Amino acid sequence: MSVLLSNGLDRFTARALTESGSFSRSAIHYYFDSVEEIIDAAMASQLDSFLGMLNTAAAEHEAPLDRFWAVTQSYLAHFSDQPALTLLWFDYSIAAVQAGRPHPAIEIESRLQEIFAGLLRDCGVPDWQSRSEAILAFMLGTTLRGVLHPGAPAGDLRRQLAAVSGLE
């Protein structure tokens, strides 16, 4: 993952991975059939870690509303602290779709939306399913805006999230 973050998706190669000292060339070819397979495995592992972090943030709170705010805050903080990771997620999703294999991007979207849907359902929000889609779109847009305008005031994200989620 560190080689992927430092090189970016377009410059990630088996050679770059071996030069990092993480894997030998023979190990790469033994375990993986292609560079895309390595990238998919790294991104799947990253997604699992990220979802685990969000679930941990939720588990620290008993009240559904507190869980919602803890998860959304953790999500936004995770990406605002790592702009290269934000770009990598977008690049990865776009590259997968362009390569005619949208499944990884759909998996990311689906698993994130599932978390937001559960949080909103637990909060008793009417129309929690469609609002979870809106929250995911809001979160994606907000993370991208953070890369485009680093250091700029984010505005009142809590108020905006409350409006989008129906938790006003």
WOBELDA-V294663 format. One record per residue. N is the residue number from 1. RES is the residue in one small letter. SS is DSSP state (H for helix, E for strand, L for the rest). PHI is phi in degrees with one decimal (none if undefined). D_FIRST is the distance of its C-alpha to the first C-alpha in Angstrom with 2 decimals. Layout:
{{N | RES | SS | PHI | D_FIRST} {N | RES | SS | PHI | D_FIRST}}
//
This chain:
{{1 | m | L | none | 0.00} {2 | s | H | -65.4 | 3.80} {3 | v | H | -68.2 | 5.44} {4 | l | H | -63.1 | 4.95} {5 | l | H | -67.4 | 6.11} {6 | s | H | -77.8 | 8.59} {7 | n | H | -93.2 | 9.88} {8 | g | L | 81.0 | 9.95} {9 | l | H | -63.1 | 10.55} {10 | d | H | -73.6 | 13.87} {11 | r | H | -113.1 | 13.07} {12 | f | L | -83.4 | 10.18} {13 | t | L | -135.2 | 12.26} {14 | a | H | -61.7 | 12.78} {15 | r | H | -62.6 | 14.50} {16 | a | H | -60.8 | 11.78} {17 | l | H | -67.7 | 9.68} {18 | t | H | -68.9 | 12.99} {19 | e | H | -67.1 | 13.91} {20 | s | L | -74.5 | 11.08} {21 | g | L | 84.5 | 12.82} {22 | s | L | -75.0 | 10.11} {23 | f | L | -143.6 | 12.19} {24 | s | L | -84.7 | 15.67} {25 | r | H | -59.7 | 16.76} {26 | s | H | -67.2 | 18.95} {27 | a | H | -64.9 | 16.39} {28 | i | H | -60.2 | 14.29} {29 | h | H | -72.2 | 17.62} {30 | y | H | -72.7 | 18.87} {31 | y | H | -92.0 | 16.23} {32 | f | L | -130.9 | 15.28} {33 | d | L | -88.4 | 17.83} {34 | s | L | -157.3 | 15.85} {35 | v | H | -64.0 | 12.78} {36 | e | H | -59.7 | 13.10} {37 | e | H | -66.2 | 13.01} {38 | i | H | -65.0 | 9.67} {39 | i | H | -62.6 | 8.33} {40 | d | H | -58.5 | 10.61} {41 | a | H | -65.3 | 9.54} {42 | a | H | -64.7 | 5.86} {43 | m | H | -70.5 | 7.73} {44 | a | H | -63.9 | 10.54} {45 | s | H | -64.6 | 8.99} {46 | q | H | -62.8 | 7.87} {47 | l | H | -62.4 | 11.44} {48 | d | H | -60.4 | 13.03} {49 | s | H | -63.5 | 11.88} {50 | f | H | -62.8 | 13.10} {51 | l | H | -64.6 | 16.26} {52 | g | H | -61.9 | 16.84} {53 | m | H | -63.0 | 16.85} {54 | l | H | -64.8 | 19.30} {55 | n | H | -66.3 | 21.40} {56 | t | H | -65.8 | 21.64} {57 | a | H | -60.0 | 22.84} {58 | a | H | -66.8 | 25.37} {59 | a | H | -66.6 | 26.56} {60 | e | L | -78.1 | 27.55} {61 | h | L | -131.1 | 30.30} {62 | e | L | -87.5 | 33.29} {63 | a | L | -74.5 | 34.64} {64 | p | H | -54.2 | 33.05} {65 | l | H | -64.8 | 33.28} {66 | d | H | -63.7 | 31.55} {67 | r | H | -62.9 | 28.70} {68 | f | H | -57.9 | 28.38} {69 | w | H | -67.5 | 28.27} {70 | a | H | -65.7 | 25.82} {71 | v | H | -68.8 | 23.31} {72 | t | H | -65.8 | 23.76} {73 | q | H | -65.4 | 23.57} {74 | s | H | -62.9 | 20.33} {75 | y | H | -58.5 | 18.81} {76 | l | H | -65.8 | 20.05} {77 | a | H | -65.2 | 19.24} {78 | h | H | -57.5 | 15.56} {79 | f | H | -82.1 | 15.20} {80 | s | H | -67.5 | 17.92} {81 | d | L | -79.9 | 16.19} {82 | q | L | -138.6 | 13.00} {83 | p | H | -60.2 | 14.40} {84 | a | H | -64.3 | 11.44} {85 | l | H | -68.0 | 9.73} {86 | t | H | -57.1 | 13.18} {87 | l | H | -63.7 | 13.44} {88 | l | H | -62.6 | 10.24} {89 | w | H | -61.1 | 11.74} {90 | f | H | -64.7 | 15.06} {91 | d | H | -58.4 | 14.16} {92 | y | H | -61.5 | 12.54} {93 | s | H | -63.3 | 15.67} {94 | i | H | -64.6 | 18.01} {95 | a | H | -62.4 | 16.81} {96 | a | H | -63.7 | 17.17} {97 | v | H | -65.3 | 20.61} {98 | q | H | -64.1 | 21.68} {99 | a | L | -81.0 | 20.89} {100 | g | L | 78.9 | 23.24} {101 | r | L | -131.4 | 20.87} {102 | p | L | -73.6 | 20.68} {103 | h | H | -52.4 | 20.00} {104 | p | H | -60.1 | 16.29} {105 | a | H | -67.9 | 17.38} {106 | i | H | -65.8 | 20.46} {107 | e | H | -62.5 | 18.68} {108 | i | H | -59.6 | 16.68} {109 | e | H | -59.8 | 20.02} {110 | s | H | -63.1 | 22.02} {111 | r | H | -69.7 | 20.18} {112 | l | H | -68.9 | 20.15} {113 | q | H | -62.6 | 23.77} {114 | e | H | -59.5 | 24.71} {115 | i | H | -64.8 | 23.79} {116 | f | H | -64.5 | 25.80} {117 | a | H | -62.0 | 28.61} {118 | g | H | -63.4 | 28.98} {119 | l | H | -63.3 | 29.12} {120 | l | H | -68.1 | 31.73} {121 | r | H | -59.6 | 33.70} {122 | d | H | -64.1 | 33.91} {123 | c | L | -82.2 | 35.16} {124 | g | L | 76.6 | 37.87} {125 | v | L | -74.4 | 36.93} {126 | p | L | -65.1 | 39.03} {127 | d | L | 60.0 | 37.19} {128 | w | H | -60.3 | 33.93} {129 | q | H | -67.0 | 32.39} {130 | s | H | -71.3 | 32.89} {131 | r | H | -67.6 | 32.12} {132 | s | H | -66.6 | 28.71} {133 | e | H | -64.7 | 28.04} {134 | a | H | -66.1 | 29.29} {135 | i | H | -64.8 | 27.12} {136 | l | H | -60.4 | 23.95} {137 | a | H | -61.3 | 25.15} {138 | f | H | -62.1 | 25.99} {139 | m | H | -64.6 | 22.63} {140 | l | H | -61.9 | 20.81} {141 | g | H | -63.2 | 23.42} {142 | t | H | -67.3 | 23.27} {143 | t | H | -66.4 | 19.55} {144 | l | H | -67.3 | 20.11} {145 | r | H | -60.4 | 23.27} {146 | g | H | -63.4 | 21.46} {147 | v | H | -76.8 | 19.48} {148 | l | H | -69.4 | 22.73} {149 | h | L | -130.1 | 24.81} {150 | p | L | -63.0 | 22.92} {151 | g | L | 80.5 | 25.26} {152 | a | L | -73.1 | 27.77} {153 | p | L | -59.8 | 29.39} {154 | a | L | -78.7 | 27.86} {155 | g | L | 80.6 | 31.34} {156 | d | L | -90.2 | 32.42} {157 | l | H | -62.6 | 29.43} {158 | r | H | -64.1 | 31.02} {159 | r | H | -64.6 | 34.20} {160 | q | H | -63.5 | 32.43} {161 | l | H | -64.5 | 30.44} {162 | a | H | -63.2 | 33.72} {163 | a | H | -67.2 | 35.39} {164 | v | H | -67.2 | 32.79} {165 | s | H | -82.0 | 32.55} {166 | g | L | 85.4 | 36.28} {167 | l | L | -97.5 | 36.13} {168 | e | L | -63.9 | 38.49}}
//
